[in-house]
């Protein structure tokens, strides 16, 4: 058997082994509808940034619509994952990552456009980094700290506030026979400022819960040693 034939046979054997190999667990977990929706949310980020570069009323409306769609998919993919029992390790990683990426992109673009003060964004992003760090430490110690109601209020106010900041301009709000002009930039600022207050509050509550769980754990270990 010549050298070329041996190489060809080896290539065929490797191709056959690859074809017979089962996909990894991560690949199997990735291909489900909730994770695809999460991936779609990440892919919307460049589209959102593109619309916010042109700050005219039309593109501002489109940016608000894209952010709203991303927020809705966040609710939908979580609901489907729980309903269909498709909660996976990939989803646990991608879902919070997608949320933080699109919110971070939106807040940075709003600062670029002068629609919100930079210090507010610093507070909001600092809170996310602190809480994410505490969650990582808690998870490594086998502890689970449930999100409080103040955190849910923070998220709701922040999402609606960012959408309002994206829309930015004054648009009429139709209330039956009346038309009320609404300055969406002012509405967005108020909501984002409120979300900043809830962000600080929720971070303090989360940090206290973390310290309390550490104290109880330390007390339990001391009691076992005694």
Backbone torsions as a table, in degrees:
resi	resn	phi	psi	omega
1	UNK	NA	125.7	-177.3
2	UNK	-78.7	172.0	-174.6
3	UNK	-65.3	-40.9	-179.0
4	UNK	-63.7	-38.5	179.1
5	UNK	-66.7	-40.0	178.7
6	UNK	-63.6	-42.2	178.5
7	UNK	-63.7	-41.8	179.2
8	UNK	-62.6	-41.1	179.7
9	UNK	-65.9	-38.8	178.3
10	UNK	-65.2	-41.6	177.6
11	UNK	-62.0	-40.4	178.3
12	UNK	-65.5	-38.8	179.0
13	UNK	-66.6	-40.8	177.6
14	UNK	-64.5	-41.5	178.4
15	UNK	-63.2	-38.2	179.2
16	UNK	-66.4	-41.7	178.4
17	UNK	-64.5	-39.7	177.8
18	UNK	-63.9	-39.4	-179.7
19	UNK	-66.6	-33.7	-178.4
20	UNK	-83.5	-15.9	-176.6
21	UNK	-70.5	134.3	178.5
22	UNK	-75.7	146.1	177.5
23	UNK	-64.5	150.1	-179.0
24	UNK	-66.4	163.5	180.0
25	UNK	-60.7	-40.0	-179.0
26	UNK	-63.2	-40.4	178.8
27	UNK	-65.7	-41.5	178.7
28	UNK	-63.5	-39.6	-179.8
29	UNK	-69.2	-31.8	-174.4
30	UNK	-66.5	-39.8	-171.6
31	UNK	-86.6	70.8	168.7
32	UNK	-139.0	163.0	-171.2
33	UNK	-60.6	-45.7	178.9
34	UNK	-57.7	-41.9	179.7
35	UNK	-70.2	-32.5	176.5
36	UNK	-66.5	-37.7	176.2
37	UNK	-65.2	-38.8	177.3
38	UNK	-64.2	-43.4	177.1
39	UNK	-62.5	-39.7	177.2
40	UNK	-60.8	-35.9	177.9
41	UNK	-63.8	-38.9	177.4
42	UNK	-66.9	-40.9	-178.8
43	UNK	-68.7	-19.6	177.2
44	UNK	-74.6	-16.2	-175.3
45	UNK	-60.6	-49.5	177.6
46	UNK	-60.1	-35.7	177.6
47	UNK	-63.7	-44.4	178.6
48	UNK	-61.2	-46.6	-179.9
49	UNK	-62.0	-38.3	178.5
50	UNK	-60.5	-44.9	-179.2
51	UNK	-67.4	-32.9	-177.5
52	UNK	-77.9	-13.1	176.3
53	UNK	-68.2	-37.5	175.3
54	UNK	-95.1	106.5	-169.6
55	UNK	-89.5	28.2	177.5
56	UNK	-80.6	167.1	-175.3
57	UNK	-57.6	-38.7	-176.4
58	UNK	-67.4	-50.8	-179.6
59	UNK	-67.1	-29.7	176.2
60	UNK	-65.8	-39.9	175.6
61	UNK	-63.3	-41.6	179.1
62	UNK	-64.2	-40.3	177.9
63	UNK	-62.3	-42.4	176.7
64	UNK	-62.7	-38.5	179.4
65	UNK	-66.1	-42.3	179.5
66	UNK	-63.3	-43.7	179.1
67	UNK	-64.5	-38.3	178.0
68	UNK	-64.1	-42.8	177.7
69	UNK	-60.7	-43.0	178.8
70	UNK	-61.5	-40.1	179.3
71	UNK	-65.9	-38.9	179.3
72	UNK	-66.7	-41.8	179.0
73	UNK	-64.1	-29.0	176.7
74	UNK	-62.4	-41.2	178.1
75	UNK	-70.1	-42.9	-175.7
76	UNK	-66.1	-45.2	-176.7
77	UNK	-66.7	-34.7	175.6
78	UNK	-66.2	-41.3	178.7
79	UNK	-63.3	-45.9	-179.1
80	UNK	-66.6	-38.6	179.8
81	UNK	-62.3	-40.1	178.9
82	UNK	-73.7	-40.9	-176.8
83	UNK	-66.8	-41.3	-176.7
84	UNK	-95.8	6.7	-179.7
85	UNK	55.9	49.3	-179.4
86	UNK	-113.9	31.5	177.6
87	UNK	-76.1	114.8	-174.5
88	UNK	-123.6	166.0	176.4
89	UNK	-63.4	-38.3	177.5
90	UNK	-62.9	-43.8	179.7
91	UNK	-64.9	-39.1	178.7
92	UNK	-63.3	-29.8	178.3
93	UNK	-82.6	-46.1	-172.2
94	UNK	-73.2	-37.7	-173.3
95	UNK	-62.0	-54.8	177.9
96	UNK	-65.7	-30.8	177.8
97	UNK	-63.8	-45.3	179.5
98	UNK	-61.7	-42.4	179.3
99	UNK	-59.2	-49.3	-176.1
100	UNK	-67.6	-36.9	-178.6
101	UNK	-65.2	-46.1	-176.1
102	UNK	-73.9	-34.2	176.2
103	UNK	-67.6	-42.7	178.1
104	UNK	-61.0	-45.4	178.9
105	UNK	-60.4	-42.6	-178.9
106	UNK	-64.8	-46.2	-178.0
107	UNK	-65.1	-41.0	178.6
108	UNK	-63.5	-41.8	179.2
109	UNK	-67.5	-33.9	178.1
110	UNK	-67.6	-35.3	174.7
111	UNK	-66.2	-43.1	178.7
112	UNK	-57.2	-38.6	-178.8
113	UNK	-84.4	-2.8	179.9
114	UNK	74.2	23.4	-176.8
115	UNK	-92.2	-10.7	178.8
116	UNK	-151.8	150.1	-179.0
117	UNK	-71.8	145.5	-177.1
118	UNK	-65.4	-33.9	-176.0
119	UNK	-65.3	-31.6	178.2
120	UNK	-64.7	-43.5	179.4
121	UNK	-64.5	-38.9	178.1
122	UNK	-61.2	-43.0	178.6
123	UNK	-62.4	-45.6	-177.9
124	UNK	-64.7	-44.8	-179.2
125	UNK	-70.8	-35.9	177.2
126	UNK	-62.9	-40.6	178.7
127	UNK	-60.7	-43.9	-179.4
128	UNK	-62.2	-41.4	-180.0
129	UNK	-66.3	-41.5	-179.5
130	UNK	-64.5	-48.9	-178.2
131	UNK	-65.9	-39.2	178.0
132	UNK	-62.8	-40.0	177.1
133	UNK	-64.1	-42.6	178.5
134	UNK	-64.4	-39.2	178.6
135	UNK	-63.9	-38.9	178.9
136	UNK	-63.9	-44.7	179.0
137	UNK	-64.0	-44.4	-179.6
138	UNK	-61.8	-43.2	-179.9
139	UNK	-63.7	-38.6	179.4
140	UNK	-66.4	-24.2	177.9
141	UNK	-95.2	6.3	178.6
142	UNK	76.0	23.7	-178.6
143	UNK	-109.6	143.4	177.6
144	UNK	-122.7	122.0	179.5
145	UNK	-111.5	114.7	-177.1
146	UNK	-70.5	144.9	177.4
147	UNK	-69.5	136.3	-179.9
148	UNK	-85.7	172.5	179.9
149	UNK	-64.3	-33.6	-179.9
150	UNK	-64.0	-33.3	176.4
151	UNK	-67.1	-37.0	178.0
152	UNK	-68.0	-38.1	176.0
153	UNK	-64.2	-40.9	178.3
154	UNK	-57.9	-47.1	-178.7
155	UNK	-63.5	-45.4	-178.9
156	UNK	-62.7	-48.1	-180.0
157	UNK	-63.0	-39.6	-178.5
158	UNK	-64.9	-45.0	-178.7
159	UNK	-63.8	-47.5	180.0
160	UNK	-65.9	-38.4	178.7
161	UNK	-63.4	-42.9	179.9
162	UNK	-66.1	-40.7	177.1
163	UNK	-60.3	-42.8	178.9
164	UNK	-64.6	-39.6	177.5
165	UNK	-65.4	-35.3	177.5
166	UNK	-64.4	-44.5	178.7
167	UNK	-64.6	-46.1	166.5
168	UNK	68.4	-51.5	-169.9
169	UNK	-80.5	171.3	176.7
170	UNK	-81.9	124.7	178.0
171	UNK	-132.1	145.5	178.6
172	UNK	-73.5	137.1	175.2
173	UNK	-104.9	119.6	-175.8
174	UNK	-85.6	118.1	177.6
175	UNK	-121.0	78.0	-178.1
176	UNK	68.6	-117.5	-178.7
177	UNK	-83.6	-6.7	-176.8
178	UNK	-108.0	150.8	172.5
179	UNK	-122.0	120.3	-178.1
180	UNK	-111.5	119.8	177.1
181	UNK	-71.2	130.6	-178.2
182	UNK	-119.6	124.9	174.4
183	UNK	-87.1	99.2	-173.4
184	UNK	-68.9	-24.4	177.1
185	UNK	-67.1	-43.4	178.7
186	UNK	-65.6	-41.6	178.0
187	UNK	-61.3	-44.2	-179.7
188	UNK	-63.1	-42.3	179.4
189	UNK	-60.4	-47.1	-179.6
190	UNK	-59.3	-45.4	-178.0
191	UNK	-67.1	-40.1	179.3
192	UNK	-68.7	-37.8	175.8
193	UNK	-62.4	-42.5	177.0
194	UNK	-62.7	-40.9	178.5
195	UNK	-64.7	-32.1	176.0
196	UNK	-63.9	-41.2	177.6
197	UNK	-64.2	-44.1	177.3
198	UNK	-66.4	-30.0	178.0
199	UNK	-63.5	-47.4	178.9
200	UNK	-63.7	-43.8	179.7
201	UNK	-60.9	-47.3	-178.0
202	UNK	-65.9	-35.0	177.6
203	UNK	-64.9	-41.4	178.0
204	UNK	-64.1	-45.1	179.4
205	UNK	-62.4	-42.4	-179.3
206	UNK	-65.1	-42.3	180.0
207	UNK	-64.8	-41.1	177.7
208	UNK	-64.1	-40.3	177.8
209	UNK	-64.3	-38.5	178.3
210	UNK	-63.2	-47.3	178.9
211	UNK	-64.4	-37.3	178.9
212	UNK	-64.0	-42.2	178.7
213	UNK	-67.1	-36.9	176.1
214	UNK	-64.5	-40.8	-179.8
215	UNK	-65.4	-42.9	179.0
216	UNK	-64.9	-39.0	179.6
217	UNK	-66.0	-42.8	177.8
218	UNK	-63.9	-38.6	177.4
219	UNK	-64.4	-39.1	178.9
220	UNK	-65.4	-39.6	179.6
221	UNK	-68.0	-38.2	178.0
222	UNK	-63.8	-40.0	-179.7
223	UNK	-65.1	-38.5	179.0
224	UNK	-66.3	-37.8	178.1
225	UNK	-66.8	-36.6	178.0
226	UNK	-67.0	NA	NA
